[in-house]
Amino acid sequence: MTLGPNDHGQCDEPVDALLRTGTGPCGVSPIRETTLARTIGVIRFRRHVRKCILAASLAGCYAAGLATAGLQTRARHEAPSPQAARSPSPGPRGLPRPAVAPARLSREEIVRRDADRSLLERGDVKKATRQYALYLKLASADQRASSPEQDSWLLMALKDARSRELKHDRVKQD
């Protein structure tokens, strides 16, 4: 029994030929090995490219987030123009408010004016909400009544929510 190829170029014992280290079936091994090596190289290259693209996109998203946060911080810290600081604050509907001396204003009116400025001039809804809530705690029953010609949209919404809470509490107590 011979272990090498016979006269026709085929192995006598296919199992023995497969068990030999480093070679497959006679005449087929070099083609398979080169094909496998090329395929593995292409697959590894594509995997590497996908990972690089993913890393680059994550880095781009991170940089965009940092840039957005920087723009918002810069906008918050900018001082209002001198002309806007000197002009009287307009009313909720854009009507100018009558000039009232600060010494004559009550505490709740001062809080309300600050809330109006926060909302209308600075656009800071969170701060205005906190100030309007304080105003509603300090205000009398007449001042807590909704008046669309004098109140801003936020104050009207807070007054409405407060009245609903009070109605709900009364129903719960009964």
ZATORMAR-230854 format. One record per atom (N, C-alpha, C): x, y, z; residue in three letters. Coordinates in steps of 0.1 Angstrom, whole numbers, padded with zeros to 4 digits, always signed. Each point is the difference from the previous one (the first is absolute). Layout:
BEGIN
XYZALA ...
This chain:
BEGIN
+0008-0012+0000MET -0008+0012+0000MET +0009+0012+0000MET -0003+0009-0009THR +0008+0012-0001THR -0008+0012+0006THR +0008+0010+0006LEU -0006+0011+0006LEU +0000+0012-0009LEU +0007+0001-0010GLY +0001+0011-0009GLY -0010-0002-0011GLY +0001+0009-0010PRO -0009-0001-0011PRO +0004-0011-0010PRO -0010-0006-0006ASN +0003-0011-0009ASN +0003+0006-0014ASN -0001-0008-0010ASP +0003+0004-0014ASP -0010+0010-0005ASP -0012+0000+0005HIS -0010+0009-0005HIS -0001+0014+0008HIS +0009+0002+0010GLY +0000+0013+0007GLY -0010+0000+0012GLY -0005-0012+0003GLN -0009-0001+0012GLN +0006-0008+0011GLN -0004+0003+0012CYS +0005-0008+0012CYS -0006-0013+0001CYS +0008-0010+0004ASP -0006-0014+0002ASP -0009+0000+0012ASP +0004+0006+0010GLU -0008+0000+0013GLU -0004+0014+0003GLU -0013+0004-0003PRO -0004+0014+0003PRO +0000+0003+0015PRO -0003-0009+0008VAL +0000+0003+0015VAL +0014+0002+0005VAL +0010-0008-0005ASP +0014+0002+0004ASP +0005+0014-0005ASP -0005+0003-0012ALA +0005+0013-0006ALA -0006+0012+0008ALA -0012-0001+0005LEU -0006+0011+0008LEU +0006+0001+0014LEU +0005-0011+0005LEU +0006+0000+0013LEU +0014+0005+0001LEU +0006+0001-0011ARG +0014+0006-0001ARG -0001+0014+0004ARG +0010+0005+0008THR +0000+0014+0004THR +0003+0009-0011THR -0007+0011-0001GLY +0004+0011-0009GLY -0006-0002-0014GLY -0006-0011-0003THR -0005-0002-0014THR -0014-0006+0001THR -0008+0004-0010GLY -0013-0006-0001GLY +0000-0011-0010GLY -0011-0002-0008PRO +0001-0010-0010PRO +0010+0004-0011PRO +0005-0009-0006CYS +0011+0002-0010CYS -0005+0010-0011CYS +0008+0010-0002GLY -0002+0009-0011GLY -0011+0011+0003GLY -0006+0000+0012VAL -0011+0009+0003VAL +0005+0010+0011VAL +0008-0004+0008SER +0005+0008+0012SER +0005+0014-0003SER +0009+0002-0009PRO +0005+0013-0003PRO -0011+0010-0004PRO -0009-0004-0008ILE -0011+0009-0005ILE -0009+0004+0011ILE -0004-0010+0009ARG -0008+0003+0011ARG +0007+0009+0010ARG +0012-0002+0002GLU +0008+0008+0010GLU +0001+0015-0005GLU +0003+0002-0013THR +0001+0013-0005THR -0014+0007+0000THR -0011-0007-0003THR -0013+0005+0000THR -0004+0004+0015THR +0003-0009+0009LEU -0003+0002+0014LEU +0008+0012+0005LEU +0012+0001-0003ALA +0009+0012+0004ALA -0006+0013-0005ALA -0003+0000-0013ARG -0006+0013-0006ARG -0013+0003+0007ARG -0009-0010+0002THR -0013+0003+0006THR +0001+0005+0014THR +0009-0006+0008ILE +0002+0004+0014ILE +0005+0014+0000ILE +0009+0003-0009GLY +0006+0014-0001GLY -0011+0010-0003GLY -0008-0003-0009VAL -0011+0009-0004VAL -0010+0002+0011VAL -0004-0011+0007ILE -0009+0001+0011ILE +0006+0008+0012ILE +0013-0002+0003ARG +0006+0008+0011ARG +0001+0014-0004ARG +0003+0004-0012PHE +0001+0013-0005PHE -0014+0007+0002PHE -0011-0006-0005ARG -0013+0005+0001ARG -0004+0002+0014ARG +0003-0009+0009ARG -0003+0001+0014ARG +0007+0012+0006ARG +0012+0002-0003HIS +0008+0011+0005HIS -0005+0013-0005HIS -0005+0001-0013VAL -0006+0012-0005VAL -0013+0003+0007VAL -0008-0010+0003ARG -0012+0003+0007ARG +0002+0005+0014ARG +0010-0005+0007LYS +0003+0004+0013LYS +0005+0015+0000LYS +0008+0003-0010CYS +0005+0014-0002CYS -0011+0010-0002CYS -0009-0004-0009ILE -0012+0008-0003ILE -0008+0002+0012ILE -0002-0010+0008LEU -0008+0001+0013LEU +0007+0010+0009LEU +0013-0002+0002ALA +0007+0008+0009ALA +0000+0015-0004ALA +0001+0002-0013ALA +0000+0014-0006ALA -0014+0006+0002ALA -0010-0007-0002SER -0014+0005+0002SER -0003+0003+0015SER +0005-0008+0009LEU -0002+0003+0014LEU +0008+0012+0004LEU +0012+0002-0005ALA +0008+0011+0003ALA -0006+0013-0005ALA -0006-0001-0012GLY -0007+0011-0006GLY -0013+0004+0008GLY -0007-0009+0005CYS -0012+0002+0008CYS +0005+0007+0013CYS +0010-0005+0006TYR +0005+0006+0013TYR +0005+0015-0003TYR +0007+0002-0011ALA +0004+0014-0003ALA -0012+0009-0002ALA -0010-0005-0007ALA -0012+0008-0002ALA -0007+0004+0013ALA +0000-0010+0009GLY -0006+0003+0013GLY +0008+0010+0008GLY +0013-0001-0001LEU +0008+0011+0007LEU -0002+0013-0006LEU -0001+0001-0013ALA -0002+0013-0007ALA -0013+0006+0003ALA -0011-0009+0001THR -0013+0005+0004THR +0000+0006+0014THR +0006-0008+0009ALA +0001+0005+0014ALA +0007+0013+0001ALA +0011+0001-0007GLY +0008+0013+0000GLY -0008+0012-0006GLY -0008-0003-0010LEU -0009+0011-0006LEU -0010+0005+0010LEU -0007-0010+0007GLN -0010+0003+0010GLN +0006+0008+0012GLN +0012-0004+0004THR +0006+0006+0012THR +0004+0015-0004THR +0005+0002-0012ARG +0004+0013-0004ARG -0012+0009-0001ARG -0011-0005-0005ALA -0013+0008-0002ALA -0005+0004+0014ALA +0001-0009+0010ARG -0005+0003+0013ARG +0007+0012+0007ARG +0014+0000-0002HIS +0008+0009+0006HIS +0001+0014-0007HIS -0006+0001-0011GLU +0001+0013-0007GLU -0009+0010+0007GLU +0005+0011+0002ALA -0008+0011+0007ALA -0009+0006-0010ALA -0012+0005+0005PRO -0010+0006-0009PRO +0006+0013-0005PRO -0004+0005-0011SER +0005+0012-0005SER -0004+0012+0009SER +0007+0011+0000PRO -0003+0011+0009PRO -0014+0006-0003PRO -0004+0000-0013GLN -0013+0005-0004GLN -0011-0009+0006GLN +0002-0013+0000ALA -0011-0009+0005ALA +0000+0002+0016ALA +0011+0002+0006ALA +0000+0001+0015ALA -0007+0013+0004ALA +0001+0011-0008ARG -0006+0013+0003ARG -0015+0000-0003ARG -0005-0008-0010SER -0014+0001-0004SER -0009-0006+0010SER -0012+0005+0002PRO -0009-0006+0010PRO -0005-0013-0005PRO -0003-0009+0009SER -0005-0013-0005SER -0014+0001-0005SER -0002-0006-0012PRO -0014+0000-0006PRO -0009-0009+0008PRO -0013+0002-0002GLY -0010-0008+0007GLY -0001-0014-0008GLY -0008-0008+0005PRO -0001-0014-0006PRO -0005+0001-0015PRO -0008+0010-0003ARG -0004+0000-0014ARG +0008+0010-0009ARG +0011+0005+0006GLY +0008+0009-0007GLY -0003+0015+0003GLY -0010+0002+0009LEU -0004+0013+0003LEU +0010+0005+0011LEU +0004+0013-0001PRO +0009+0005+0011PRO -0007+0001+0013PRO +0007-0004+0011ARG -0006+0001+0013ARG +0001+0014+0005ARG -0009+0004+0008PRO +0001+0014+0006PRO +0011+0000+0010PRO +0007+0011+0001ALA +0012+0001+0008ALA -0005+0001+0015ALA +0005-0008+0008VAL -0003+0000+0014VAL +0013+0001+0008VAL +0000+0008+0010ALA +0012+0002+0008ALA +0002-0013+0008ALA +0013-0005+0001PRO +0003-0012+0007PRO -0004+0000+0015PRO +0000+0012+0006ALA -0003+0001+0014ALA -0014-0003+0003ALA -0009+0002-0010ARG -0015-0002+0002ARG -0004-0015-0002ARG +0008-0007-0006LEU -0003-0014-0004LEU +0000-0009+0012LEU -0009-0009+0001SER +0000-0010+0011SER +0010-0011-0004SER +0003-0009+0010ARG +0009-0011-0003ARG -0004-0009-0011ARG -0013-0003+0000GLU -0005-0009-0011GLU +0000+0006-0014GLU -0002+0013+0000GLU +0001+0007-0013GLU +0015+0001-0005GLU +0009+0001+0009ILE +0014+0000-0004ILE +0004-0014-0006ILE -0005-0010+0007VAL +0003-0014-0005VAL -0007-0002-0013VAL -0012+0005-0002ARG -0006-0002-0013ARG +0007+0008-0011ARG +0005+0012+0002ARG +0007+0007-0010ARG +0013-0007-0003ARG +0007-0005+0010ASP +0012-0008-0003ASP -0003-0012-0009ASP -0012-0007+0003ALA -0004-0012-0008ALA -0003+0004-0014ALA -0007+0012-0002ASP -0003+0005-0013ASP +0013+0003-0008ASP +0010+0006+0007ARG +0012+0003-0007ARG +0007-0013-0004ARG +0001-0010+0009SER +0006-0012-0003SER -0006-0007-0012SER -0013+0000-0001LEU -0007-0006-0011LEU +0001+0008-0013LEU -0003+0013+0001LEU -0002+0007-0012LEU +0014+0005-0006LEU +0009+0005+0009GLU +0012+0005-0005GLU +0011-0010-0002GLU +0001-0009+0010ARG +0011-0009+0000ARG -0004-0014-0006ARG -0013-0003+0000GLY -0005-0013-0005GLY +0003-0011+0009GLY +0003+0002+0013ASP +0003-0010+0009ASP -0013-0005+0007ASP -0006-0011-0006VAL -0013-0005+0004VAL +0001-0006+0014VAL +0011-0007+0003LYS +0002-0007+0013LYS +0000+0010+0011LYS +0008+0011-0001LYS +0001+0010+0010LYS -0014+0007+0002LYS -0006+0003-0011ALA -0013+0007+0000ALA -0011-0009+0007ALA +0001-0013-0002THR -0010-0009+0006THR +0002+0000+0015THR +0013+0000+0005ARG +0003+0000+0014ARG -0005+0013+0006ARG +0002+0011-0007GLN -0004+0013+0005GLN -0015+0002+0000GLN -0007-0005-0010TYR -0014+0001+0000TYR -0006-0009+0011TYR +0006-0011+0002ALA -0005-0009+0011ALA +0001+0008+0014ALA +0011+0007+0002LEU +0002+0008+0012LEU -0011+0011+0000LEU -0002+0006-0011TYR -0010+0011-0001TYR -0014-0005+0004TYR -0003-0012-0005LEU -0014-0006+0004LEU -0001-0003+0014LEU +0011-0004+0007LYS +0000-0002+0014LYS -0002+0013+0008LYS +0006+0011-0005LEU -0001+0012+0007LEU -0012+0008-0003LEU -0006-0002-0012ALA -0011+0008-0005ALA -0013-0002+0008ALA -0009+0010-0001SER -0013-0001+0006SER -0009-0008-0009SER -0012-0002+0005ALA -0010-0008-0008ALA -0004+0008-0013ALA -0001+0013+0001ASP -0003+0008-0012ASP +0012-0001-0010ASP +0012+0000+0004GLN +0011+0000-0009GLN +0002-0014-0006GLN -0005-0010+0007ARG +0001-0014-0006ARG -0011-0003-0010ARG -0009+0009-0001ALA -0011-0002-0011ALA +0007+0003-0013ALA -0004-0007-0010SER +0006+0001-0014SER -0005+0012-0007SER +0009+0008-0005SER -0004+0012-0008SER +0009+0000-0013SER -0006-0005-0011PRO +0008-0001-0012PRO +0006+0013-0006PRO -0006+0011+0003GLU +0006+0012-0005GLU +0013+0005+0007GLU +0002-0005+0013GLN +0012+0004+0007GLN +0010-0012+0002GLN -0005-0012-0001ASP +0009-0012+0003ASP +0007-0005-0012ASP +0012-0005+0002SER +0007-0007-0011SER -0006-0014-0002SER +0003-0006-0010TRP -0005-0014-0003TRP +0004-0010+0011TRP +0012+0002+0005LEU +0005-0009+0010LEU -0007+0002+0013LEU -0002+0012+0004LEU -0007+0003+0012LEU -0015-0005+0000LEU -0006+0002-0012MET -0014-0005-0001MET +0000-0015+0001MET +0009-0007-0006ALA +0001-0015+0001ALA +0002-0004+0015ALA +0009+0007+0007LEU +0002-0003+0014LEU -0012+0003+0009LEU -0007+0011-0003LYS -0012+0003+0008LYS -0010-0011-0003LYS -0002-0004-0012ASP -0010-0010-0004ASP +0004-0013+0007ASP +0012-0004+0000ALA +0004-0013+0007ALA -0002+0001+0015ALA +0003+0012+0006ARG -0002+0001+0014ARG -0015-0001+0004ARG -0008+0006-0008SER -0015+0000+0003SER -0005-0014-0002SER +0005-0008-0009ARG -0004-0014-0002ARG +0005-0008+0012ARG +0012+0003+0005GLU +0005-0007+0012GLU -0009+0002+0012GLU -0004+0013+0002LEU -0008+0003+0011LEU -0014-0006-0001LEU -0005-0001-0012LYS -0013-0007-0002LYS +0001-0015+0003LYS +0011-0005-0004HIS +0002-0015+0002HIS +0002-0003+0015HIS +0007+0009+0007ASP +0002-0002+0014ASP -0013+0001+0008ASP -0009+0010-0005ARG -0013+0001+0007ARG -0009-0012-0003ARG +0001-0006-0012VAL -0008-0012-0003VAL +0005-0011+0009VAL +0013-0001+0001LYS +0006-0011+0009LYS -0004+0001+0014LYS -0001+0012+0005GLN -0004+0002+0014GLN -0014-0003+0003GLN -0008+0001-0010ASP -0015-0002+0001ASP -0003-0015+0000ASP 
